[in-house]
Amino acid sequence: REIPGIDIVTQGGERVRRGEREHTGSITVDPTRVTILPTKSGITGYELAKEMEKMGVFCELSSESHVVLALSIGNTYADVDLLIRAVRDSVTILRREKLAETK
């Protein structure tokens, strides 16, 4: 499911965007972590993490450029669906707020 402006780092250090794969360099990726890069959407990792917490999704780590979430064998498809909705809805809310600030 694509979310405009959001990249995901996957196993092998590739960045997935718009159905294509783009190499991000020689990095090692923990398969139990999801690293989200929101900066192309005009928001920071800090902002995304804070908004996602309001929706019940808590990040393991956030920075200016990314958010890291931990997944485990105990997570369900419903958990992943909640994560996807939280990212999508958070990006929408934050973009709307930034747009309102510029007016």
Order of alpha helices (4+ residues) and beta strands (2+ residues): beta-beta-beta-beta-alpha-beta-beta-alpha
